[in-house]
Amino acid sequence: MDQIKIPKVENVRLLEKYSNNHSIGTLYLTLTHLIFIERNGKKKIWVLYTHISNIEKQPLTTTGSPLYIKCKHFYIVTFVIPKERDCHDIYLTLLKLSCPANLEDLYCFSYQEILPQHVGWNFFNVQSEFQRQGVPNEEWSLSYLNTNYELCDTYPKYIYVPSTCADNILLGSAKFRSRGRLPVLTYLHSNKAVICRCSQPLSGFSARCPEDELIMYYILCTNPNSKYMYVVDTRPRINAFANRAAGKGYENENFYDNIKFHFFGIENIHVMRTSLNKLIELQRTTSMSAFLNGLESSGWLKHIRSILETAWFIARAVFGGVSVVVHCSDGWDRTAQVCSLAALLLDPYYRTIQGFQALVEKDWLSFGHKFSDRCGYISSDGKELAPIFTQFIDATYQLLQQYPHKFQFNEFFLLTLHDHVHSCQYGTFIGNSEKERQTLRLSERTYSLWGYVANNTNEYINPLYECKHWNDDSNDVLQPKLAPQNIIIWRGLYFRFENGIHPREAHEDMLLTIHDHSSSLEDHVKLLAKRVNSLSQLLNLNNVQKINIQGKHKFDNKYVKESLSETIKENVNHDEKMKNKEKASQIENELKTVAIEWKSSRNMEECTCSTTFDAFNRKHHCWSCGNVLCTRCMGTHDVLTGHLSQRAVPVCKSCSQNSGSSSISP
């Protein structure tokens, strides 16, 4: 608390973009959040300090001192503080809290939640993912050379290489590749074609390395179905050529046999950073022509298309039986994007919630994407910042829009993933490599995002998903639609906090509500069917006429008109009256715990607590009472006695206190 000079400022004005009807309220500075609460209490805005990317003090006005805040999840807000001195103190406080000097000062090291701390950290194992692909096998072996991260400190400790590669070949290739990132396996297709990844060679204008040439040859030999393979350099050719002057560059075709080289024009991190900044500046635009010109000038959609185009080339080659080796400069940005997207196009498993998380663990976390540098977790000069993972999430969203029935997860899953990559609330993405994360002992000291996702899986289900077994060979590769008209701006990410541009109820949210409501009712009906079968024995219904229609039975429902307790009293022995009365009472309670009807959220503008629903306060249905409530009015996931499955489902705090439900943690 020593860093917070002013914990509370009243009469703060929140500027509205499209009107002069500005909100006035109180600004609170807590240990973790900047909170604005309107005077009437209806509007509540919570901004996590670690989400703040930029803070500016603007020129003094007649109403006060404006403070401009820009966030990593693309929320932009201007607060007008009545006193200039208060504004300056808040400005200095936010500068310190939004970007700490050390990784261990991040939010994840102090964050606490209800779930057990270990949940999620043991969900994924890179070796298990390779075993799912059928590795190790005759062609591919597990190498232990990097167990202590001595071969390459940004690679995982366990790497898979051609079985014919001796250790001296791996060592020689690592010395010839930038950052020691030699060619290793990342994906094996069922037709034996592979995707391997590495960094650029230290070739300069004429240098060569026999060991590197050998490892590329051995990779080619692992696939007997093709006499050649591709090397994909994701950079523009001119960039790759310029790196030669620094002793780096690209492979000399004269030294590598049976290999075809292809360059793709994915720009570097500096171009991408500038492009995103231009895109986000469009939030300030109110003119149609200025918006369209700004969108064109940003080049953002062009960059997304370029990434998808490269991934499609790789996926198409592998699906056709040709292996591909991929690199950019250091092999942890553009390489991660296209390798993971190509695998997403090829393998239906990666289009499930669990599979997508495994893909992120493998191609992004294990292979050393520099999350701490690219997302700016701690203070730096800003030159390492780049929206590389944001582009991957955006490209996935494009595929989700083009093939909505092919993905188990929905848009909200991608938004949640994007937000928590930048929030530092969970330790999953902290650090630049697997080695750094082990040194920080994150699995012992922080919570995993995957545990949170598992506990809220119902929110991420895509109701349109065609559930087929993910290892079904009949599933073909997805072909992205790359026509300019098919690459769309993701309004739900870059403009989600803009008022007046979103529908009252998105069709995805409506479908998910219907899916959840149906799921709850089906679970409830299964329990009722079980109870009816047990009651039929108690009530001696053997003399009731049974009509067999398509294997189903119809029972006379005359007993429904009478109290269950009274009916049982008249039809059973005296000794069992109390026992059966308890059973009847149990059934009556079970009937009360599940909401048969859910309130429509379409015209709901605020929660029962008067909190206004917006991008900060999502709508949730309580499965027990059917009411529409905000996040803070929802309790923990509870088990409803009216459900046969006894799974934990979303329940509001009021219903959680009901004896018909019991709290549960996964």
C-alpha positions in Angstrom: 0.0 0.0 0.0 3.0 2.3 0.3 3.0 2.8 -3.5 -0.6 4.1 -3.4 -0.6 7.7 -2.3 -4.3 8.4 -3.0 -6.5 5.3 -2.6 -9.7 7.2 -3.5 -10.7 10.3 -5.6 -14.3 11.5 -5.8 -16.1 13.5 -8.5 -14.1 11.9 -11.3 -15.5 12.3 -14.8 -15.4 9.4 -17.2 -15.5 10.8 -20.8 -17.9 9.1 -23.2 -16.9 9.0 -26.8 -20.2 9.4 -28.6 -22.0 11.9 -26.2 -21.5 14.6 -23.6 -23.4 12.6 -21.1 -20.3 11.7 -19.1 -20.3 9.5 -16.1 -19.3 11.0 -12.7 -18.2 8.7 -9.9 -15.4 7.6 -7.6 -12.0 6.3 -8.6 -10.5 3.7 -6.3 -6.9 2.5 -6.3 -6.5 -1.0 -4.7 -3.5 -3.2 -4.6 -4.4 -4.9 -7.9 -7.1 -2.9 -9.7 -8.1 0.6 -10.7 -11.9 0.8 -10.1 -14.4 3.4 -11.2 -17.9 3.3 -9.7 -20.6 5.6 -10.9 -22.5 7.6 -8.3 -25.7 5.6 -8.7 -23.6 2.4 -8.4 -24.8 1.0 -11.7 -21.6 1.3 -13.8 -18.6 -0.4 -12.4 -15.3 -0.6 -14.3 -12.4 -2.8 -13.0 -9.1 -2.4 -14.7 -6.2 -4.7 -13.7 -3.0 -2.8 -13.3 -1.1 -5.4 -15.4 -3.5 -4.8 -18.3 -2.5 -1.2 -18.5 0.0 -0.6 -21.4 0.1 3.2 -21.6 -0.7 6.2 -19.4 -0.7 9.8 -20.5 -1.4 13.0 -18.6 -3.1 15.3 -21.0 -3.3 19.2 -20.9 -5.3 20.7 -18.1 -8.9 21.7 -18.9 -11.5 23.8 -17.2 -13.1 20.7 -15.6 -9.9 19.1 -14.4 -6.8 17.1 -15.4 -7.4 14.3 -18.0 -5.7 11.0 -17.5 -5.6 8.8 -20.7 -5.3 5.1 -20.1 -4.7 2.4 -22.8 -4.9 -1.3 -22.0 -3.5 -4.4 -23.5 -6.9 -5.9 -24.0 -7.8 -2.7 -26.0 -9.8 -0.8 -23.5 -9.2 2.9 -23.8 -10.5 5.4 -21.2 -10.0 9.0 -20.2 -10.7 10.0 -16.6 -10.9 13.7 -15.7 -9.5 14.2 -12.2 -10.7 17.4 -10.5 -7.3 18.3 -9.0 -4.1 18.3 -11.1 -2.0 17.2 -8.1 -4.3 14.2 -7.5 -4.0 13.3 -11.2 -0.2 13.5 -11.0 -0.1 11.2 -8.0 -2.4 8.7 -9.6 -0.3 8.9 -12.8 2.9 8.0 -10.9 1.2 5.2 -9.0 -0.2 3.6 -12.1 3.3 3.8 -13.8 4.8 1.8 -11.0 2.0 -0.7 -10.5 1.2 -1.4 -14.2 4.8 -2.4 -15.0 6.9 -3.7 -12.1 10.7 -3.9 -12.3 10.9 -7.6 -11.5 9.0 -10.7 -12.7 8.4 -11.8 -9.1 6.5 -8.6 -8.4 3.8 -9.7 -10.9 0.2 -10.3 -9.8 0.3 -14.1 -10.2 2.7 -14.4 -7.2 0.2 -12.9 -4.8 -3.1 -13.9 -6.4 -5.3 -16.4 -4.5 -8.5 -18.2 -5.6 -10.8 -21.0 -4.4 -9.3 -23.8 -6.6 -6.5 -25.8 -5.3 -3.2 -24.3 -6.4 -1.9 -27.4 -8.3 -5.0 -27.7 -10.6 -4.0 -27.2 -14.2 -0.3 -27.6 -14.0 -0.4 -31.3 -14.5 -3.0 -31.2 -17.3 -0.4 -31.2 -20.2 2.8 -32.9 -20.8 4.7 -32.3 -24.1 6.0 -35.9 -24.1 2.4 -37.2 -23.9 1.4 -34.9 -26.8 4.2 -36.4 -29.0 3.2 -39.9 -27.9 -0.3 -39.1 -29.1 1.3 -38.4 -32.5 3.1 -41.7 -32.4 6.6 -40.5 -31.3 9.1 -41.9 -30.6 9.1 -44.5 -33.4 11.6 -46.0 -35.8 12.2 -42.7 -37.6 12.1 -40.3 -34.6 13.8 -40.5 -31.2 13.9 -38.6 -28.0 17.2 -36.8 -27.4 18.4 -36.1 -23.9 21.1 -33.6 -25.0 19.0 -30.7 -23.8 18.0 -32.1 -20.4 19.9 -29.3 -18.6 19.2 -26.7 -21.4 22.8 -26.8 -22.4 22.2 -27.4 -26.1 19.6 -24.7 -26.5 18.3 -22.7 -23.4 15.1 -21.6 -25.2 14.0 -25.1 -26.3 12.2 -27.7 -24.2 14.4 -30.1 -22.2 13.1 -33.1 -24.3 13.4 -32.7 -28.1 12.7 -35.2 -30.9 15.2 -35.7 -33.7 15.7 -38.2 -36.5 16.8 -41.5 -35.1 19.8 -41.6 -37.4 21.2 -38.4 -35.9 24.3 -38.8 -33.7 25.0 -36.4 -30.9 27.8 -34.7 -32.7 25.5 -33.8 -35.6 23.0 -32.2 -33.2 25.8 -30.2 -31.5 27.2 -29.1 -34.8 23.8 -28.0 -36.2 23.0 -26.1 -33.0 26.2 -24.1 -33.3 25.3 -23.2 -36.9 21.8 -22.0 -36.0 20.9 -18.7 -34.4 20.4 -19.0 -30.6 21.3 -22.7 -30.9 17.8 -23.5 -32.2 18.5 -26.5 -34.4 15.8 -28.3 -36.5 13.6 -30.5 -34.3 10.2 -32.1 -34.7 7.0 -30.3 -33.7 4.3 -32.2 -35.6 4.1 -35.7 -37.2 1.2 -36.4 -39.5 -0.2 -39.9 -40.0 1.3 -40.1 -43.5 4.8 -39.6 -42.0 5.2 -36.1 -43.3 6.4 -33.7 -40.5 6.7 -30.1 -39.5 10.1 -29.2 -38.0 11.1 -25.9 -36.7 14.4 -24.0 -36.2 16.0 -20.6 -36.5 17.9 -19.0 -39.3 21.4 -20.4 -40.1 24.6 -18.5 -39.4 25.5 -18.7 -43.0 26.4 -15.2 -43.9 27.3 -15.1 -47.6 29.1 -18.4 -48.0 29.5 -20.3 -44.7 28.3 -23.9 -44.6 28.0 -26.6 -41.9 28.2 -30.3 -42.8 26.3 -31.3 -39.6 23.4 -29.0 -40.4 23.3 -30.3 -44.0 23.2 -33.9 -42.5 20.4 -33.2 -40.1 18.3 -31.7 -42.9 19.0 -34.8 -45.0 18.0 -37.1 -42.1 14.7 -35.2 -41.7 14.0 -35.8 -45.4 14.8 -39.5 -45.0 12.2 -39.9 -42.1 9.5 -39.6 -44.8 9.8 -42.4 -47.4 6.8 -41.1 -49.3 8.6 -38.0 -50.7 11.9 -37.5 -52.4 12.1 -33.8 -51.4 11.0 -31.5 -48.7 10.3 -27.8 -48.2 12.2 -25.2 -46.2 9.8 -22.3 -45.5 11.4 -19.0 -44.5 8.6 -16.9 -43.2 10.4 -13.6 -43.7 10.3 -11.4 -46.8 13.3 -12.3 -49.0 14.8 -8.9 -48.7 14.9 -9.1 -44.9 16.5 -12.5 -45.0 19.1 -11.3 -47.5 19.9 -8.3 -45.3 20.6 -10.6 -42.4 23.5 -12.1 -44.4 25.5 -8.9 -43.7 25.3 -9.8 -40.0 26.6 -13.3 -40.6 23.1 -14.9 -40.6 20.7 -15.2 -43.5 19.2 -18.3 -45.0 20.3 -21.7 -46.4 22.3 -21.9 -49.6 20.4 -24.1 -52.0 23.7 -25.4 -53.5 24.6 -27.1 -50.1 21.2 -28.8 -49.4 20.1 -31.6 -51.7 16.4 -32.4 -52.6 15.2 -29.3 -50.7 12.9 -26.6 -52.2 13.1 -23.2 -50.6 10.1 -20.8 -50.2 10.0 -17.2 -48.8 6.8 -15.7 -47.4 6.3 -12.0 -46.6 5.4 -12.0 -42.9 6.8 -8.8 -41.5 9.0 -8.4 -38.3 7.9 -7.5 -34.8 8.4 -3.8 -35.3 6.1 -3.6 -38.3 3.5 -5.7 -36.4 3.7 -3.4 -33.4 3.1 -0.3 -35.5 0.3 -2.0 -37.4 -1.6 -2.8 -34.2 -1.2 0.7 -32.8 -2.7 2.1 -35.9 -5.6 -0.3 -35.7 -6.4 0.6 -32.1 -6.2 4.3 -32.9 -9.4 3.7 -34.9 -11.3 3.6 -31.6 -11.1 7.4 -31.6 -12.5 7.6 -35.1 -16.1 8.7 -35.7 -15.8 9.4 -39.5 -16.5 6.5 -41.9 -13.9 7.6 -44.4 -11.3 8.1 -41.7 -12.1 4.6 -40.3 -11.7 2.9 -43.7 -8.5 4.8 -44.5 -7.1 4.0 -41.1 -7.9 0.3 -41.4 -6.2 0.2 -44.8 -3.2 2.2 -43.5 -2.7 -0.2 -40.5 -2.3 -3.2 -42.8 -3.5 -5.4 -40.0 -5.8 -7.6 -42.0 -3.1 -8.0 -44.7 -0.8 -9.3 -42.0 -3.3 -11.8 -40.7 -3.9 -13.1 -44.2 -0.2 -13.4 -44.8 0.2 -15.6 -41.7 -2.8 -17.8 -42.7 -1.4 -18.1 -46.2 1.9 -19.4 -44.9 0.2 -21.8 -42.6 -1.9 -23.1 -45.4 1.1 -23.7 -47.6 2.7 -25.8 -44.8 -0.5 -27.7 -44.0 -1.2 -28.4 -47.7 2.3 -29.7 -48.2 2.2 -32.0 -45.1 -1.3 -33.3 -46.0 0.1 -34.1 -49.5 2.9 -36.1 -47.9 5.8 -33.6 -48.1 7.8 -32.6 -44.9 8.4 -29.0 -44.1 11.1 -27.3 -42.0 10.1 -23.8 -40.9 12.1 -20.8 -39.6 12.1 -17.1 -39.4 15.0 -15.2 -37.7 15.2 -16.7 -34.2 12.3 -19.1 -34.6 10.1 -18.1 -31.7 7.7 -15.6 -33.3 6.6 -16.1 -36.9 7.7 -19.7 -36.7 5.4 -20.3 -33.7 2.5 -18.7 -35.5 2.6 -20.7 -38.7 3.6 -24.0 -37.2 0.8 -23.9 -34.7 -1.8 -22.7 -37.3 -0.7 -25.4 -39.7 -1.2 -28.1 -37.0 -4.6 -26.5 -36.3 -5.5 -26.9 -40.0 -4.3 -30.5 -40.1 -5.4 -32.0 -36.8 -9.0 -31.9 -35.5 -7.7 -32.6 -32.0 -6.2 -29.1 -31.8 -9.6 -27.7 -32.5 -10.9 -29.0 -29.2 -10.6 -27.0 -25.9 -8.1 -29.5 -24.5 -6.2 -29.9 -27.8 -5.9 -26.1 -28.3 -4.4 -25.8 -24.9 -1.9 -28.6 -25.7 -1.0 -26.8 -28.9 -0.2 -23.6 -27.0 1.8 -25.5 -24.5 3.8 -27.2 -27.2 4.4 -24.6 -29.9 4.4 -21.5 -27.8 5.4 -22.3 -24.2 7.8 -25.2 -24.6 9.5 -23.9 -27.7 10.3 -20.5 -26.1 8.0 -17.8 -27.4 9.2 -14.7 -25.4 5.9 -14.0 -23.6 7.5 -11.7 -21.0 9.2 -9.5 -23.6 6.5 -9.5 -26.3 3.7 -8.8 -23.8 5.7 -6.3 -21.7 5.2 -7.9 -18.3 7.9 -5.8 -16.7 9.4 -2.4 -17.5 11.5 -2.2 -20.7 12.3 0.1 -23.5 9.4 -1.3 -25.6 11.4 -2.5 -28.5 10.7 -6.1 -27.8 6.9 -5.6 -27.5 4.9 -7.2 -30.4 1.4 -8.6 -30.8 2.6 -12.0 -32.0 0.3 -14.1 -29.9 -2.6 -11.7 -30.5 -2.1 -12.4 -34.3 -2.2 -16.1 -33.7 -5.5 -15.8 -31.7 -6.9 -13.5 -34.4 -6.0 -16.0 -37.2 -7.7 -18.7 -35.1 -10.8 -16.5 -34.9 -10.8 -16.1 -38.7 -10.9 -19.9 -39.0 -13.6 -20.2 -36.3 -15.7 -17.8 -38.3 -15.2 -19.7 -41.6 -15.7 -23.2 -40.1 -17.9 -22.7 -36.9 -18.8 -26.4 -36.8 -15.2 -27.5 -36.8 -14.2 -26.0 -33.4 -15.3 -27.1 -30.0 -14.5 -23.7 -28.4 -16.1 -20.4 -29.0 -15.1 -16.8 -29.4 -15.2 -16.2 -25.6 -12.6 -18.9 -25.1 -10.2 -17.0 -27.4 -10.9 -13.7 -25.7 -10.3 -15.3 -22.3 -7.0 -16.7 -23.4 -5.9 -13.4 -25.0 -6.8 -11.4 -21.9 -5.1 -13.7 -19.4 -1.9 -13.9 -21.5 -1.6 -10.2 -20.7 -3.2 -10.1 -17.2 -0.3 -11.9 -15.3 -3.0 -13.3 -13.0 -1.9 -16.8 -13.7 1.7 -18.1 -13.9 1.1 -20.1 -17.1 2.7 -17.6 -19.5 5.2 -15.9 -17.3 8.8 -16.0 -18.6 10.4 -16.3 -22.0 11.2 -20.0 -22.0 10.6 -23.4 -20.3 13.9 -22.9 -18.5 12.8 -19.6 -17.0 9.5 -21.0 -15.8 11.2 -23.8 -14.0 13.7 -21.5 -12.4 10.8 -19.3 -11.1 9.1 -22.5 -9.8 5.8 -21.2 -11.2 4.0 -24.5 -10.8 4.6 -24.3 -7.1 4.1 -20.6 -6.5 1.2 -19.6 -8.9 -2.1 -20.8 -10.3 -2.5 -22.2 -13.8 -4.8 -20.7 -16.3 -5.8 -24.2 -17.5 -7.3 -24.9 -14.0 -9.5 -21.8 -14.3 -10.5 -22.8 -17.9 -11.4 -26.4 -16.7 -13.6 -25.0 -14.0 -15.5 -22.8 -16.4 -15.6 -25.0 -19.5 -19.3 -24.6 -20.0 -18.7 -20.9 -21.0 -16.4 -21.9 -23.8 -18.4 -24.6 -25.5 -19.4 -23.9 -29.2 -22.9 -25.3 -29.6 -22.4 -25.7 -33.4 -19.5 -28.1 -33.0 -19.9 -31.4 -34.8 -18.4 -33.8 -32.3 -16.4 -36.3 -34.2 -13.6 -38.4 -32.9 -10.5 -36.2 -33.3 -8.3 -39.1 -34.6 -10.8 -40.0 -37.3 -8.8 -40.3 -40.6 -11.8 -39.2 -42.6 -11.3 -35.6 -41.2 -9.6 -33.6 -44.0 -7.4 -30.6 -43.6 -9.2 -27.2 -43.2 -8.5 -24.8 -46.0 -8.6 -21.2 -44.9 -10.6 -18.9 -47.2 -8.0 -16.3 -48.1 -10.0 -14.0 -50.4 -9.9 -10.4 -49.1 -13.6 -10.5 -48.3 -13.1 -13.4 -46.0 -10.5 -11.8 -43.7 -12.6 -9.7 -41.3 -11.9 -7.2 -38.5 -12.5 -8.8 -35.1 -14.8 -6.3 -33.6 -15.3 -8.5 -30.5 -11.6 -8.1 -29.6 -10.4 -4.7 -30.8 -13.6 -2.8 -30.3 -15.4 -4.8 -27.6 -15.5 -2.0 -25.1 -17.1 0.4 -27.6 -20.7 1.2 -26.7 -23.5 1.1 -29.3 -21.8 -1.1 -31.9 -22.6 -4.5 -30.5 -26.0 -6.4 -30.6 -28.0 -6.6 -27.4 -27.5 -10.3 -27.5 -25.0 -12.0 -29.9 -26.2 -15.1 -31.6 -23.2 -17.0 -30.2 -24.3 -16.1 -26.6 -27.9 -17.0 -27.4 -26.9 -20.4 -28.8 -24.7 -21.1 -25.8 -27.6 -20.2 -23.4 -29.9 -22.6 -25.3 -27.3 -25.3 -25.1 -26.7 -24.9 -21.4 -30.5 -24.7 -20.7 -31.1 -27.9 -22.7 -28.2 -29.6 -21.0 -29.6 -28.8 -17.6 -33.1 -30.0 -18.5 -31.8 -33.3 -20.0 -29.7 -34.0 -16.8 -32.8 -33.2 -14.7 -35.1 -35.5 -16.8 -32.6 -38.4 -16.4 -32.8 -38.0 -12.7 -36.6 -37.8 -12.8 -36.8 -41.0 -14.9 -34.7 -42.8 -12.4 -36.9 -41.6 -9.5 -40.0 -42.7 -11.4 -38.7 -46.2 -11.8 -38.0 -46.4 -8.1 -41.4 -45.0 -7.3 -43.2 -47.5 -9.5 -41.9 -50.2 -7.2 -43.0 -48.3 -4.1 -46.5 -47.6 -5.4 -47.2 -51.1 -6.7 -47.8 -49.9 -10.2 -47.7 -53.4 -11.6 -51.4 -53.2 -12.3 -51.2 -50.0 -14.2 -51.8 -50.5 -17.9 -48.6 -50.3 -19.9 -48.6 -49.3 -23.5 -45.5 -50.2 -25.4 -44.7 -47.6 -28.1 -41.3 -47.9 -29.7 -39.8 -49.5 -26.6 -41.1 -46.7 -24.2 -43.7 -47.0 -21.4 -46.5 -44.6 -20.5 -47.7 -44.4 -16.9 -50.9 -43.0 -15.6 -50.0 -39.7 -14.1 -52.9 -39.7 -11.6 -50.4 -39.8 -8.7 -49.1 -36.4 -9.7 -52.4 -34.8 -8.6 -51.9 -36.1 -5.1 -49.1 -35.3 -2.6 -46.3 -37.8 -3.1 -46.0 -38.2 0.7 -49.8 -39.1 1.1 -49.8 -41.5 -1.8 -46.9 -43.5 -0.4 -48.5 -43.6 3.0 -51.5 -45.4 1.5 -49.6 -47.9 -0.6 -46.8 -49.2 1.6 -46.4 -51.1 4.8 -46.5 -49.1 8.0 -42.9 -50.0 8.9 -41.6 -48.2 5.8 -43.7 -45.0 6.1 -40.9 -42.8 7.5 -38.3 -44.1 5.1 -40.5 -43.5 2.1 -41.7 -40.1 3.4 -38.0 -39.1 3.4 -37.6 -40.3 -0.2 -40.6 -38.3 -1.2 -39.3 -35.2 0.5 -35.9 -35.7 -1.2 -37.6 -35.9 -4.6 -39.6 -32.7 -3.9 -36.4 -30.9 -3.0 -34.7 -32.2 -6.1 -37.6 -30.7 -8.2 -37.0 -27.3 -6.7 -33.2 -27.1 -7.3 -33.3 -27.0 -11.1 -34.8 -24.0 -13.0 -37.2 -25.3 -15.6 -37.5 -21.8 -17.2 -34.6 -19.4 -17.7 -35.2 -15.7 -18.0 -34.4 -14.1 -21.3 -31.2 -12.1 -21.3 -32.1 -10.1 -24.4 -33.6 -7.1 -22.8 -31.8 -7.3 -19.5 -29.8 -4.2 -19.0 -28.7 -4.6 -15.4 -28.3 -7.2 -12.7 -30.5 -7.5 -9.6 -27.7 -5.7 -7.7 -28.2 -2.8 -10.1 -24.9 -3.3 -11.9 -25.2 -2.4 -15.6 -24.3 -5.2 -18.0 -21.4 -4.3 -20.4 -18.1 -5.6 -21.6 -16.8 -5.5 -18.0 -19.9 -7.2 -16.5 -21.1 -10.2 -18.5 -24.5 -11.8 -18.2 -24.7 -15.2 -16.6 -27.6 -17.6 -16.0 -28.0 -19.3 -12.7 -28.8 -23.0 -13.4 -30.8 -23.2 -10.1 -33.1 -20.2 -10.2 -32.8 -19.2 -13.9 -32.1 -15.6 -13.2 -29.7 -13.4 -15.2 -26.9 -12.0 -13.0 -23.5 -10.4 -13.2 -20.2 -12.1 -12.5 -20.0 -10.8 -8.9 -23.5 -12.1 -8.0 -22.6 -15.6 -9.3 -21.2 -18.0 -6.7 -18.8 -21.0 -7.1 -19.8 -23.9 -9.3 -22.1 -26.1 -7.3 -23.7 -29.6 -7.6 -27.5 -29.5 -7.9 -29.3 -32.4 -6.4 -31.8 -32.3 -9.2 -29.1 -33.3 -11.7 -28.3 -37.0 -12.2 -24.7 -36.4 -13.3 -23.9 -34.5 -10.1 -21.5 -32.2 -12.0 -20.7 -28.7 -10.8 -22.6 -26.0 -12.7 -22.9 -22.2 -12.5 -25.1 -21.1 -9.5 -25.7 -17.7 -8.0 -24.6 -16.9 -4.5 -28.2 -16.9 -3.2 -28.9 -20.4 -4.5 -25.5 -21.6 -3.2 -26.8 -21.1 0.3 -29.7 -23.3 -0.4 -29.5 -26.8 1.1 -30.3 -28.3 -2.3 -26.8 -27.6 -3.7 -23.3 -28.3 -2.4 -20.2 -26.4 -3.3 -17.5 -28.4 -5.1 -14.0 -27.8 -6.5 -12.5 -29.8 -9.3 
